[in-house]
Amino acid sequence: MLWRFAARPTMQRIVLASSNRGKLAEFGEMFADSGLEVVAQASLGVEDAEETGLTFVENALLKARHAAQSTGLPALADDSGLCVGHLHNAPGLYSARYSGGHGDDAANNAKLLQALDGVPAAQRGAFFICVLVLLQHAEDPAPLIAEARWHGRILEAPRGSNGFGYNPVFLPDGYTLSVAEMDTALKNRLSHRGQALAQLRQRLAELHPAA
């Protein structure tokens, strides 16, 4: 599976350090208008790195370094999750496996709604966070790091069917649609991942201005 990103003279091809199908689909859409070839790590035989970090930044670095070491290519990694204030920012790092199994969206959403059962709307504030890390090579001492947060609150019941993860239960600030009720273009523009990618592309443009 090949995608395109902002072309730079020093990087013609990078590996995307993720096997999450939902994330891969989002990145595929976000990379559609750009110029650098991006290949998913699974297509190169690379398995997921063990996420042993204590922060989103640490985990993104671990994943990017693992992909770069395994392939010899520059690597882009994402670590993201949902933080709910009333739950002391849980599920946080464990968002994908909040219910026990990895990537069981329905079970994760059900557990979250149960944990917030009876909690009024004013106390259901939450934010999605995304950290992107781009390494030129596995020993790169100066990675590019972009972070973005998307604030909103948790609904009392799922709404919509677009997207993945906690999208059906997350209502962004200033909107009446859950993320799962938004069209893909709007979601990608507003989302934590879309914001972080825009930051990263801006950083790349500043480091490698067009001739």
Helices and strands as residue ranges (DSSP letters): E 2-5, E 13-16, H 21-30, E 36-40, G 41-44, H 56-71, E 75-84, G 85-87, E 90-91, G 92-97, H 105-115, G 121-123, E 125-135, E 144-154, G 167-169, E 170-172, G 179-181, H 184-190, H 192-207
